[in-house]
Amino acid sequence: MNVKPKEGLLTICHCCPCCCLWKVIPQLDDKISDKMHKLDGVEIAIDNSKCIDCMKCLNEICMSEAISFKDNAIQINQNKCRGCGLCVNICKQNAITLKYNDKSIDSIVNKLQNLVEL
């Protein structure tokens, strides 16, 4: 792919549960885990009026420990969230959605096109 040398590693994660590094990252020091973050312009949102409190997003899928249950509602810690979207996929009530900013995504695509020869 002819990826040019850069000072940082750039990768896009699809959070494969069979081999995901996030299974160990929550146990690591914040100095290490804070280096991994979601793409700019990506956010996970919860509509608690649709949520039935099945807790699948909290107990079964979130590898970055970004989901919690507080004050009788599911909450997302946007600083911990990596924006993988697995919680969106597991929620059968459509209470969790992935939101993104088109300008931010276009900027990221342009950055990638300058780094990688496709």
Backbone as XML, in Angstrom:
<?xml version="1.0"?>
<chain id="A" units="angstrom">
  <residue number="1" name="MET">
    <atom name="N" x="0.813" y="-1.192" z="0.000"/>
    <atom name="CA" x="0.000" y="0.000" z="0.000"/>
    <atom name="C" x="0.858" y="1.258" z="0.000"/>
  </residue>
  <residue number="2" name="ASN">
    <atom name="N" x="2.156" y="1.095" z="0.150"/>
    <atom name="CA" x="3.083" y="2.222" z="0.109"/>
    <atom name="C" x="2.752" y="3.289" z="1.150"/>
  </residue>
  <residue number="3" name="VAL">
    <atom name="N" x="2.586" y="2.870" z="2.394"/>
    <atom name="CA" x="2.326" y="3.812" z="3.478"/>
    <atom name="C" x="3.616" y="4.548" z="3.791"/>
  </residue>
  <residue number="4" name="LYS">
    <atom name="N" x="3.553" y="5.855" z="3.739"/>
    <atom name="CA" x="4.747" y="6.666" z="3.975"/>
    <atom name="C" x="5.100" y="6.665" z="5.458"/>
  </residue>
  <residue number="5" name="PRO">
    <atom name="N" x="6.401" y="6.732" z="5.769"/>
    <atom name="CA" x="6.784" y="6.777" z="7.190"/>
    <atom name="C" x="6.238" y="8.027" z="7.871"/>
  </residue>
  <residue number="6" name="LYS">
    <atom name="N" x="5.661" y="7.831" z="8.997"/>
    <atom name="CA" x="5.115" y="8.930" z="9.798"/>
    <atom name="C" x="5.512" y="8.701" z="11.244"/>
  </residue>
  <residue number="7" name="GLU">
    <atom name="N" x="5.378" y="9.727" z="12.056"/>
    <atom name="CA" x="5.775" y="9.597" z="13.453"/>
    <atom name="C" x="4.764" y="8.827" z="14.294"/>
  </residue>
  <residue number="8" name="GLY">
    <atom name="N" x="3.557" y="8.618" z="13.797"/>
    <atom name="CA" x="2.548" y="7.893" z="14.563"/>
    <atom name="C" x="1.903" y="6.804" z="13.737"/>
  </residue>
  <residue number="9" name="LEU">
    <atom name="N" x="1.368" y="5.829" z="14.400"/>
    <atom name="CA" x="0.667" y="4.743" z="13.741"/>
    <atom name="C" x="-0.773" y="5.171" z="13.495"/>
  </residue>
  <residue number="10" name="LEU">
    <atom name="N" x="-1.232" y="4.995" z="12.280"/>
    <atom name="CA" x="-2.608" y="5.338" z="11.935"/>
    <atom name="C" x="-3.314" y="4.060" z="11.520"/>
  </residue>
  <residue number="11" name="THR">
    <atom name="N" x="-4.374" y="3.730" z="12.209"/>
    <atom name="CA" x="-5.124" y="2.533" z="11.880"/>
    <atom name="C" x="-6.603" y="2.793" z="12.133"/>
  </residue>
  <residue number="12" name="ILE">
    <atom name="N" x="-7.434" y="2.078" z="11.424"/>
    <atom name="CA" x="-8.871" y="2.161" z="11.645"/>
    <atom name="C" x="-9.317" y="0.794" z="12.137"/>
  </residue>
  <residue number="13" name="CYS">
    <atom name="N" x="-9.911" y="0.775" z="13.303"/>
    <atom name="CA" x="-10.283" y="-0.473" z="13.956"/>
    <atom name="C" x="-11.735" y="-0.829" z="13.656"/>
  </residue>
  <residue number="14" name="HIS">
    <atom name="N" x="-11.946" y="-2.101" z="13.416"/>
    <atom name="CA" x="-13.311" y="-2.600" z="13.256"/>
    <atom name="C" x="-13.711" y="-3.462" z="14.450"/>
  </residue>
  <residue number="15" name="CYS">
    <atom name="N" x="-12.894" y="-3.417" z="15.493"/>
    <atom name="CA" x="-13.177" y="-4.068" z="16.780"/>
    <atom name="C" x="-13.605" y="-5.524" z="16.659"/>
  </residue>
  <residue number="16" name="CYS">
    <atom name="N" x="-12.774" y="-6.291" z="16.024"/>
    <atom name="CA" x="-13.028" y="-7.723" z="15.903"/>
    <atom name="C" x="-12.907" y="-8.364" z="17.287"/>
  </residue>
  <residue number="17" name="PRO">
    <atom name="N" x="-13.986" y="-8.923" z="17.829"/>
    <atom name="CA" x="-13.937" y="-9.447" z="19.196"/>
    <atom name="C" x="-13.013" y="-10.646" z="19.374"/>
  </residue>
  <residue number="18" name="CYS">
    <atom name="N" x="-12.618" y="-11.317" z="18.297"/>
    <atom name="CA" x="-11.762" y="-12.493" z="18.446"/>
    <atom name="C" x="-10.299" y="-12.128" z="18.687"/>
  </residue>
  <residue number="19" name="CYS">
    <atom name="N" x="-9.887" y="-10.931" z="18.315"/>
    <atom name="CA" x="-8.467" y="-10.589" z="18.454"/>
    <atom name="C" x="-8.226" y="-9.156" z="18.898"/>
  </residue>
  <residue number="20" name="CYS">
    <atom name="N" x="-9.234" y="-8.491" z="19.348"/>
    <atom name="CA" x="-9.139" y="-7.064" z="19.644"/>
    <atom name="C" x="-8.191" y="-6.754" z="20.793"/>
  </residue>
  <residue number="21" name="LEU">
    <atom name="N" x="-7.308" y="-5.807" z="20.559"/>
    <atom name="CA" x="-6.383" y="-5.345" z="21.575"/>
    <atom name="C" x="-7.123" y="-4.724" z="22.755"/>
  </residue>
  <residue number="22" name="TRP">
    <atom name="N" x="-8.340" y="-4.235" z="22.522"/>
    <atom name="CA" x="-9.095" y="-3.581" z="23.606"/>
    <atom name="C" x="-9.444" y="-4.526" z="24.740"/>
  </residue>
  <residue number="23" name="LYS">
    <atom name="N" x="-9.283" y="-5.806" z="24.531"/>
    <atom name="CA" x="-9.531" y="-6.724" z="25.636"/>
    <atom name="C" x="-8.492" y="-6.534" z="26.739"/>
  </residue>
  <residue number="24" name="VAL">
    <atom name="N" x="-7.329" y="-5.984" z="26.397"/>
    <atom name="CA" x="-6.303" y="-5.738" z="27.409"/>
    <atom name="C" x="-6.086" y="-4.255" z="27.685"/>
  </residue>
  <residue number="25" name="ILE">
    <atom name="N" x="-6.449" y="-3.403" z="26.759"/>
    <atom name="CA" x="-6.192" y="-1.971" z="26.915"/>
    <atom name="C" x="-6.813" y="-1.386" z="28.190"/>
  </residue>
  <residue number="26" name="PRO">
    <atom name="N" x="-8.048" y="-1.754" z="28.571"/>
    <atom name="CA" x="-8.595" y="-1.155" z="29.799"/>
    <atom name="C" x="-7.746" y="-1.442" z="31.043"/>
  </residue>
  <residue number="27" name="GLN">
    <atom name="N" x="-6.935" y="-2.490" z="30.993"/>
    <atom name="CA" x="-6.085" y="-2.830" z="32.135"/>
    <atom name="C" x="-4.766" y="-2.052" z="32.120"/>
  </residue>
  <residue number="28" name="LEU">
    <atom name="N" x="-4.449" y="-1.413" z="30.999"/>
    <atom name="CA" x="-3.184" y="-0.703" z="30.864"/>
    <atom name="C" x="-3.244" y="0.695" z="31.456"/>
  </residue>
  <residue number="29" name="ASP">
    <atom name="N" x="-2.095" y="1.246" z="31.665"/>
    <atom name="CA" x="-1.971" y="2.610" z="32.161"/>
    <atom name="C" x="-2.629" y="3.585" z="31.184"/>
  </residue>
  <residue number="30" name="ASP">
    <atom name="N" x="-3.231" y="4.646" z="31.711"/>
    <atom name="CA" x="-3.905" y="5.643" z="30.875"/>
    <atom name="C" x="-2.968" y="6.276" z="29.849"/>
  </residue>
  <residue number="31" name="LYS">
    <atom name="N" x="-1.689" y="6.365" z="30.149"/>
    <atom name="CA" x="-0.731" y="6.952" z="29.209"/>
    <atom name="C" x="-0.677" y="6.162" z="27.905"/>
  </residue>
  <residue number="32" name="ILE">
    <atom name="N" x="-0.930" y="4.872" z="27.994"/>
    <atom name="CA" x="-0.928" y="4.028" z="26.796"/>
    <atom name="C" x="-2.307" y="4.040" z="26.141"/>
  </residue>
  <residue number="33" name="SER">
    <atom name="N" x="-3.347" y="3.749" z="26.908"/>
    <atom name="CA" x="-4.686" y="3.640" z="26.316"/>
    <atom name="C" x="-5.195" y="4.971" z="25.771"/>
  </residue>
  <residue number="34" name="ASP">
    <atom name="N" x="-4.738" y="6.089" z="26.330"/>
    <atom name="CA" x="-5.172" y="7.399" z="25.837"/>
    <atom name="C" x="-4.633" y="7.723" z="24.448"/>
  </residue>
  <residue number="35" name="LYS">
    <atom name="N" x="-3.665" y="6.964" z="23.979"/>
    <atom name="CA" x="-3.109" y="7.185" z="22.636"/>
    <atom name="C" x="-4.058" y="6.689" z="21.549"/>
  </residue>
  <residue number="36" name="MET">
    <atom name="N" x="-4.999" y="5.844" z="21.941"/>
    <atom name="CA" x="-5.956" y="5.291" z="20.988"/>
    <atom name="C" x="-7.289" y="5.994" z="21.167"/>
  </residue>
  <residue number="37" name="HIS">
    <atom name="N" x="-7.799" y="6.551" z="20.098"/>
    <atom name="CA" x="-9.041" y="7.310" z="20.206"/>
    <atom name="C" x="-9.861" y="7.155" z="18.937"/>
  </residue>
  <residue number="38" name="LYS">
    <atom name="N" x="-11.112" y="7.525" z="19.035"/>
    <atom name="CA" x="-11.998" y="7.423" z="17.878"/>
    <atom name="C" x="-11.665" y="8.518" z="16.869"/>
  </residue>
  <residue number="39" name="LEU">
    <atom name="N" x="-12.130" y="8.318" z="15.664"/>
    <atom name="CA" x="-11.920" y="9.308" z="14.614"/>
    <atom name="C" x="-12.624" y="10.607" z="14.971"/>
  </residue>
  <residue number="40" name="ASP">
    <atom name="N" x="-12.003" y="11.714" z="14.635"/>
    <atom name="CA" x="-12.640" y="13.014" z="14.844"/>
    <atom name="C" x="-13.968" y="13.055" z="14.098"/>
  </residue>
  <residue number="41" name="GLY">
    <atom name="N" x="-14.962" y="13.640" z="14.720"/>
    <atom name="CA" x="-16.262" y="13.788" z="14.079"/>
    <atom name="C" x="-17.201" y="12.616" z="14.267"/>
  </residue>
  <residue number="42" name="VAL">
    <atom name="N" x="-16.769" y="11.584" z="15.004"/>
    <atom name="CA" x="-17.601" y="10.404" z="15.250"/>
    <atom name="C" x="-18.073" y="10.438" z="16.700"/>
  </residue>
  <residue number="43" name="GLU">
    <atom name="N" x="-19.353" y="10.161" z="16.898"/>
    <atom name="CA" x="-19.905" y="10.151" z="18.253"/>
    <atom name="C" x="-21.009" y="9.104" z="18.347"/>
  </residue>
  <residue number="44" name="ILE">
    <atom name="N" x="-21.074" y="8.458" z="19.489"/>
    <atom name="CA" x="-22.145" y="7.506" z="19.774"/>
    <atom name="C" x="-23.179" y="8.227" z="20.638"/>
  </residue>
  <residue number="45" name="ALA">
    <atom name="N" x="-24.450" y="8.096" z="20.280"/>
    <atom name="CA" x="-25.521" y="8.755" z="21.037"/>
    <atom name="C" x="-26.527" y="7.713" z="21.517"/>
  </residue>
  <residue number="46" name="ILE">
    <atom name="N" x="-27.104" y="7.964" z="22.685"/>
    <atom name="CA" x="-28.095" y="7.056" z="23.269"/>
    <atom name="C" x="-29.418" y="7.775" z="23.427"/>
  </residue>
  <residue number="47" name="ASP">
    <atom name="N" x="-30.484" y="7.109" z="22.976"/>
    <atom name="CA" x="-31.845" y="7.594" z="23.203"/>
    <atom name="C" x="-32.441" y="6.690" z="24.277"/>
  </residue>
  <residue number="48" name="ASN">
    <atom name="N" x="-32.357" y="7.121" z="25.525"/>
    <atom name="CA" x="-32.814" y="6.282" z="26.631"/>
    <atom name="C" x="-34.317" y="6.031" z="26.620"/>
  </residue>
  <residue number="49" name="SER">
    <atom name="N" x="-35.079" y="6.797" z="25.847"/>
    <atom name="CA" x="-36.516" y="6.526" z="25.746"/>
    <atom name="C" x="-36.773" y="5.238" z="24.957"/>
  </residue>
  <residue number="50" name="LYS">
    <atom name="N" x="-35.817" y="4.808" z="24.142"/>
    <atom name="CA" x="-35.939" y="3.557" z="23.388"/>
    <atom name="C" x="-35.280" y="2.383" z="24.108"/>
  </residue>
  <residue number="51" name="CYS">
    <atom name="N" x="-34.404" y="2.685" z="25.044"/>
    <atom name="CA" x="-33.625" y="1.654" z="25.733"/>
    <atom name="C" x="-34.519" y="0.841" z="26.673"/>
  </residue>
  <residue number="52" name="ILE">
    <atom name="N" x="-34.372" y="-0.493" z="26.637"/>
    <atom name="CA" x="-35.138" y="-1.376" z="27.521"/>
    <atom name="C" x="-34.259" y="-1.932" z="28.653"/>
  </residue>
  <residue number="53" name="ASP">
    <atom name="N" x="-33.081" y="-1.373" z="28.825"/>
    <atom name="CA" x="-32.145" y="-1.774" z="29.882"/>
    <atom name="C" x="-31.754" y="-3.247" z="29.809"/>
  </residue>
  <residue number="54" name="CYS">
    <atom name="N" x="-31.554" y="-3.757" z="28.613"/>
    <atom name="CA" x="-31.112" y="-5.146" z="28.467"/>
    <atom name="C" x="-29.646" y="-5.305" z="28.872"/>
  </residue>
  <residue number="55" name="MET">
    <atom name="N" x="-28.901" y="-4.218" z="28.827"/>
    <atom name="CA" x="-27.500" y="-4.145" z="29.251"/>
    <atom name="C" x="-26.521" y="-4.880" z="28.334"/>
  </residue>
  <residue number="56" name="LYS">
    <atom name="N" x="-26.965" y="-5.293" z="27.147"/>
    <atom name="CA" x="-26.042" y="-5.966" z="26.233"/>
    <atom name="C" x="-24.890" y="-5.055" z="25.835"/>
  </residue>
  <residue number="57" name="CYS">
    <atom name="N" x="-25.175" y="-3.790" z="25.616"/>
    <atom name="CA" x="-24.122" y="-2.846" z="25.235"/>
    <atom name="C" x="-23.089" y="-2.705" z="26.347"/>
  </residue>
  <residue number="58" name="LEU">
    <atom name="N" x="-23.544" y="-2.738" z="27.572"/>
    <atom name="CA" x="-22.677" y="-2.563" z="28.737"/>
    <atom name="C" x="-21.929" y="-3.847" z="29.085"/>
  </residue>
  <residue number="59" name="ASN">
    <atom name="N" x="-22.636" y="-4.958" z="29.142"/>
    <atom name="CA" x="-22.055" y="-6.203" z="29.645"/>
    <atom name="C" x="-21.436" y="-7.107" z="28.590"/>
  </residue>
  <residue number="60" name="GLU">
    <atom name="N" x="-21.873" y="-6.994" z="27.340"/>
    <atom name="CA" x="-21.434" y="-7.963" z="26.345"/>
    <atom name="C" x="-20.497" y="-7.422" z="25.275"/>
  </residue>
  <residue number="61" name="ILE">
    <atom name="N" x="-20.500" y="-6.121" z="25.006"/>
    <atom name="CA" x="-19.831" y="-5.700" z="23.783"/>
    <atom name="C" x="-18.788" y="-4.601" z="23.931"/>
  </residue>
  <residue number="62" name="CYS">
    <atom name="N" x="-18.968" y="-3.651" z="24.815"/>
    <atom name="CA" x="-18.050" y="-2.500" z="24.870"/>
    <atom name="C" x="-16.708" y="-2.905" z="25.474"/>
  </residue>
  <residue number="63" name="MET">
    <atom name="N" x="-15.681" y="-2.909" z="24.638"/>
    <atom name="CA" x="-14.352" y="-3.324" z="25.072"/>
    <atom name="C" x="-13.555" y="-2.187" z="25.698"/>
  </residue>
  <residue number="64" name="SER">
    <atom name="N" x="-14.005" y="-0.960" z="25.529"/>
    <atom name="CA" x="-13.251" y="0.171" z="26.079"/>
    <atom name="C" x="-13.856" y="0.703" z="27.381"/>
  </residue>
  <residue number="65" name="GLU">
    <atom name="N" x="-14.848" y="-0.005" z="27.897"/>
    <atom name="CA" x="-15.497" y="0.366" z="29.159"/>
    <atom name="C" x="-16.044" y="1.792" z="29.135"/>
  </residue>
  <residue number="66" name="ALA">
    <atom name="N" x="-16.600" y="2.181" z="27.995"/>
    <atom name="CA" x="-17.137" y="3.535" z="27.820"/>
    <atom name="C" x="-18.610" y="3.636" z="28.192"/>
  </residue>
  <residue number="67" name="ILE">
    <atom name="N" x="-19.266" y="2.506" z="28.382"/>
    <atom name="CA" x="-20.700" y="2.495" z="28.665"/>
    <atom name="C" x="-20.924" y="2.204" z="30.142"/>
  </residue>
  <residue number="68" name="SER">
    <atom name="N" x="-21.828" y="2.966" z="30.739"/>
    <atom name="CA" x="-22.163" y="2.745" z="32.145"/>
    <atom name="C" x="-23.670" y="2.918" z="32.332"/>
  </residue>
  <residue number="69" name="PHE">
    <atom name="N" x="-24.151" y="2.463" z="33.474"/>
    <atom name="CA" x="-25.559" y="2.616" z="33.828"/>
    <atom name="C" x="-25.612" y="3.462" z="35.089"/>
  </residue>
  <residue number="70" name="LYS">
    <atom name="N" x="-26.049" y="4.707" z="34.936"/>
    <atom name="CA" x="-26.116" y="5.641" z="36.061"/>
    <atom name="C" x="-27.443" y="6.381" z="36.015"/>
  </residue>
  <residue number="71" name="ASP">
    <atom name="N" x="-28.000" y="6.637" z="37.170"/>
    <atom name="CA" x="-29.262" y="7.379" z="37.267"/>
    <atom name="C" x="-30.351" y="6.759" z="36.392"/>
  </residue>
  <residue number="72" name="ASN">
    <atom name="N" x="-30.433" y="5.425" z="36.410"/>
    <atom name="CA" x="-31.427" y="4.667" z="35.640"/>
    <atom name="C" x="-31.343" y="4.901" z="34.141"/>
  </residue>
  <residue number="73" name="ALA">
    <atom name="N" x="-30.134" y="5.140" z="33.636"/>
    <atom name="CA" x="-29.965" y="5.372" z="32.199"/>
    <atom name="C" x="-28.584" y="4.898" z="31.742"/>
  </residue>
  <residue number="74" name="ILE">
    <atom name="N" x="-28.552" y="4.398" z="30.520"/>
    <atom name="CA" x="-27.279" y="4.051" z="29.891"/>
    <atom name="C" x="-26.587" y="5.355" z="29.507"/>
  </residue>
  <residue number="75" name="GLN">
    <atom name="N" x="-25.298" y="5.427" z="29.776"/>
    <atom name="CA" x="-24.526" y="6.619" z="29.434"/>
    <atom name="C" x="-23.245" y="6.223" z="28.712"/>
  </residue>
  <residue number="76" name="ILE">
    <atom name="N" x="-22.801" y="7.097" z="27.821"/>
    <atom name="CA" x="-21.553" y="6.886" z="27.083"/>
    <atom name="C" x="-20.534" y="7.917" z="27.550"/>
  </residue>
  <residue number="77" name="ASN">
    <atom name="N" x="-19.371" y="7.443" z="27.932"/>
    <atom name="CA" x="-18.257" y="8.337" z="28.224"/>
    <atom name="C" x="-17.544" y="8.578" z="26.892"/>
  </residue>
  <residue number="78" name="GLN">
    <atom name="N" x="-17.777" y="9.742" z="26.290"/>
    <atom name="CA" x="-17.232" y="10.031" z="24.958"/>
    <atom name="C" x="-15.705" y="10.049" z="24.957"/>
  </residue>
  <residue number="79" name="ASN">
    <atom name="N" x="-15.090" y="10.294" z="26.103"/>
    <atom name="CA" x="-13.628" y="10.278" z="26.168"/>
    <atom name="C" x="-13.060" y="8.866" z="26.114"/>
  </residue>
  <residue number="80" name="LYS">
    <atom name="N" x="-13.805" y="7.894" z="26.640"/>
    <atom name="CA" x="-13.361" y="6.503" z="26.589"/>
    <atom name="C" x="-13.807" y="5.800" z="25.312"/>
  </residue>
  <residue number="81" name="CYS">
    <atom name="N" x="-14.914" y="6.236" z="24.751"/>
    <atom name="CA" x="-15.486" y="5.594" z="23.569"/>
    <atom name="C" x="-14.513" y="5.664" z="22.400"/>
  </residue>
  <residue number="82" name="ARG">
    <atom name="N" x="-14.363" y="4.550" z="21.689"/>
    <atom name="CA" x="-13.480" y="4.494" z="20.527"/>
    <atom name="C" x="-14.253" y="4.550" z="19.215"/>
  </residue>
  <residue number="83" name="GLY">
    <atom name="N" x="-15.567" y="4.663" z="19.305"/>
    <atom name="CA" x="-16.387" y="4.843" z="18.107"/>
    <atom name="C" x="-16.442" y="3.643" z="17.188"/>
  </residue>
  <residue number="84" name="CYS">
    <atom name="N" x="-16.272" y="2.451" z="17.735"/>
    <atom name="CA" x="-16.257" y="1.251" z="16.887"/>
    <atom name="C" x="-17.644" y="0.906" z="16.352"/>
  </residue>
  <residue number="85" name="GLY">
    <atom name="N" x="-18.696" y="1.267" z="17.087"/>
    <atom name="CA" x="-20.057" y="1.006" z="16.635"/>
    <atom name="C" x="-20.611" y="-0.354" z="17.007"/>
  </residue>
  <residue number="86" name="LEU">
    <atom name="N" x="-19.860" y="-1.161" z="17.748"/>
    <atom name="CA" x="-20.374" y="-2.476" z="18.132"/>
    <atom name="C" x="-21.626" y="-2.367" z="18.998"/>
  </residue>
  <residue number="87" name="CYS">
    <atom name="N" x="-21.692" y="-1.342" z="19.837"/>
    <atom name="CA" x="-22.886" y="-1.149" z="20.671"/>
    <atom name="C" x="-24.099" y="-0.794" z="19.815"/>
  </residue>
  <residue number="88" name="VAL">
    <atom name="N" x="-23.870" y="-0.084" z="18.728"/>
    <atom name="CA" x="-24.956" y="0.257" z="17.799"/>
    <atom name="C" x="-25.509" y="-1.023" z="17.179"/>
  </residue>
  <residue number="89" name="ASN">
    <atom name="N" x="-24.604" y="-1.913" z="16.776"/>
    <atom name="CA" x="-25.012" y="-3.164" z="16.130"/>
    <atom name="C" x="-25.747" y="-4.109" z="17.066"/>
  </residue>
  <residue number="90" name="ILE">
    <atom name="N" x="-25.379" y="-4.120" z="18.339"/>
    <atom name="CA" x="-25.991" y="-5.078" z="19.269"/>
    <atom name="C" x="-27.345" y="-4.605" z="19.796"/>
  </residue>
  <residue number="91" name="CYS">
    <atom name="N" x="-27.627" y="-3.313" z="19.691"/>
    <atom name="CA" x="-28.869" y="-2.761" z="20.243"/>
    <atom name="C" x="-30.044" y="-2.990" z="19.286"/>
  </residue>
  <residue number="92" name="LYS">
    <atom name="N" x="-30.899" y="-3.917" z="19.640"/>
    <atom name="CA" x="-32.056" y="-4.261" z="18.798"/>
    <atom name="C" x="-33.175" y="-3.224" z="18.893"/>
  </residue>
  <residue number="93" name="GLN">
    <atom name="N" x="-33.091" y="-2.321" z="19.870"/>
    <atom name="CA" x="-34.114" y="-1.283" z="20.037"/>
    <atom name="C" x="-33.770" y="-0.002" z="19.278"/>
  </residue>
  <residue number="94" name="ASN">
    <atom name="N" x="-32.608" y="0.008" z="18.629"/>
    <atom name="CA" x="-32.117" y="1.214" z="17.930"/>
    <atom name="C" x="-32.011" y="2.410" z="18.870"/>
  </residue>
  <residue number="95" name="ALA">
    <atom name="N" x="-31.654" y="2.126" z="20.122"/>
    <atom name="CA" x="-31.495" y="3.194" z="21.109"/>
    <atom name="C" x="-30.111" y="3.833" z="21.033"/>
  </residue>
  <residue number="96" name="ILE">
    <atom name="N" x="-29.182" y="3.157" z="20.361"/>
    <atom name="CA" x="-27.818" y="3.671" z="20.231"/>
    <atom name="C" x="-27.558" y="3.948" z="18.757"/>
  </residue>
  <residue number="97" name="THR">
    <atom name="N" x="-27.069" y="5.128" z="18.473"/>
    <atom name="CA" x="-26.797" y="5.504" z="17.086"/>
    <atom name="C" x="-25.391" y="6.066" z="16.945"/>
  </residue>
  <residue number="98" name="LEU">
    <atom name="N" x="-24.869" y="5.928" z="15.756"/>
    <atom name="CA" x="-23.569" y="6.478" z="15.397"/>
    <atom name="C" x="-23.813" y="7.768" z="14.641"/>
  </residue>
  <residue number="99" name="LYS">
    <atom name="N" x="-23.245" y="8.846" z="15.140"/>
    <atom name="CA" x="-23.385" y="10.141" z="14.473"/>
    <atom name="C" x="-22.010" y="10.569" z="13.998"/>
  </residue>
  <residue number="100" name="TYR">
    <atom name="N" x="-21.979" y="11.244" z="12.865"/>
    <atom name="CA" x="-20.691" y="11.722" z="12.378"/>
    <atom name="C" x="-20.853" y="13.041" z="11.656"/>
  </residue>
  <residue number="101" name="ASN">
    <atom name="N" x="-19.770" y="13.785" z="11.648"/>
    <atom name="CA" x="-19.708" y="15.088" z="11.012"/>
    <atom name="C" x="-19.067" y="14.906" z="9.638"/>
  </residue>
  <residue number="102" name="ASP">
    <atom name="N" x="-19.814" y="15.207" z="8.577"/>
    <atom name="CA" x="-19.323" y="14.989" z="7.215"/>
    <atom name="C" x="-17.998" y="15.691" z="6.935"/>
  </residue>
  <residue number="103" name="LYS">
    <atom name="N" x="-17.831" y="16.921" z="7.402"/>
    <atom name="CA" x="-16.587" y="17.660" z="7.150"/>
    <atom name="C" x="-15.394" y="16.964" z="7.798"/>
  </residue>
  <residue number="104" name="SER">
    <atom name="N" x="-15.575" y="16.488" z="9.002"/>
    <atom name="CA" x="-14.488" y="15.786" z="9.692"/>
    <atom name="C" x="-14.121" y="14.503" z="8.963"/>
  </residue>
  <residue number="105" name="ILE">
    <atom name="N" x="-15.124" y="13.758" z="8.525"/>
    <atom name="CA" x="-14.872" y="12.509" z="7.809"/>
    <atom name="C" x="-14.165" y="12.792" z="6.487"/>
  </residue>
  <residue number="106" name="ASP">
    <atom name="N" x="-14.609" y="13.804" z="5.751"/>
    <atom name="CA" x="-13.942" y="14.173" z="4.496"/>
    <atom name="C" x="-12.487" y="14.547" z="4.739"/>
  </residue>
  <residue number="107" name="SER">
    <atom name="N" x="-12.217" y="15.244" z="5.815"/>
    <atom name="CA" x="-10.850" y="15.634" z="6.161"/>
    <atom name="C" x="-9.983" y="14.404" z="6.433"/>
  </residue>
  <residue number="108" name="ILE">
    <atom name="N" x="-10.532" y="13.429" z="7.136"/>
    <atom name="CA" x="-9.800" y="12.199" z="7.434"/>
    <atom name="C" x="-9.531" y="11.416" z="6.153"/>
  </residue>
  <residue number="109" name="VAL">
    <atom name="N" x="-10.522" y="11.312" z="5.282"/>
    <atom name="CA" x="-10.343" y="10.609" z="4.006"/>
    <atom name="C" x="-9.237" y="11.275" z="3.195"/>
  </residue>
  <residue number="110" name="ASN">
    <atom name="N" x="-9.237" y="12.587" z="3.142"/>
    <atom name="CA" x="-8.184" y="13.303" z="2.420"/>
    <atom name="C" x="-6.815" y="13.028" z="3.026"/>
  </residue>
  <residue number="111" name="LYS">
    <atom name="N" x="-6.738" y="12.997" z="4.344"/>
    <atom name="CA" x="-5.476" y="12.702" z="5.021"/>
    <atom name="C" x="-4.990" y="11.302" z="4.653"/>
  </residue>
  <residue number="112" name="LEU">
    <atom name="N" x="-5.899" y="10.332" z="4.674"/>
    <atom name="CA" x="-5.534" y="8.959" z="4.327"/>
    <atom name="C" x="-5.078" y="8.846" z="2.879"/>
  </residue>
  <residue number="113" name="GLN">
    <atom name="N" x="-5.757" y="9.530" z="1.985"/>
    <atom name="CA" x="-5.375" y="9.479" z="0.575"/>
    <atom name="C" x="-3.973" y="10.029" z="0.357"/>
  </residue>
  <residue number="114" name="ASN">
    <atom name="N" x="-3.551" y="10.972" z="1.183"/>
    <atom name="CA" x="-2.207" y="11.520" z="1.073"/>
    <atom name="C" x="-1.147" y="10.608" z="1.685"/>
  </residue>
  <residue number="115" name="LEU">
    <atom name="N" x="-1.553" y="9.689" z="2.547"/>
    <atom name="CA" x="-0.613" y="8.799" z="3.223"/>
    <atom name="C" x="-0.461" y="7.441" z="2.550"/>
  </residue>
  <residue number="116" name="VAL">
    <atom name="N" x="-1.504" y="6.999" z="1.860"/>
    <atom name="CA" x="-1.538" y="5.637" z="1.338"/>
    <atom name="C" x="-1.793" y="5.652" z="-0.158"/>
  </residue>
  <residue number="117" name="GLU">
    <atom name="N" x="-1.038" y="4.838" z="-0.855"/>
    <atom name="CA" x="-1.231" y="4.685" z="-2.295"/>
    <atom name="C" x="-2.167" y="3.501" z="-2.519"/>
  </residue>
  <residue number="118" name="LEU">
    <atom name="N" x="-3.356" y="3.781" z="-2.999"/>
    <atom name="CA" x="-4.338" y="2.705" z="-3.209"/>
    <atom name="C" x="-4.280" y="2.164" z="-4.613"/>
  </residue>
</chain>
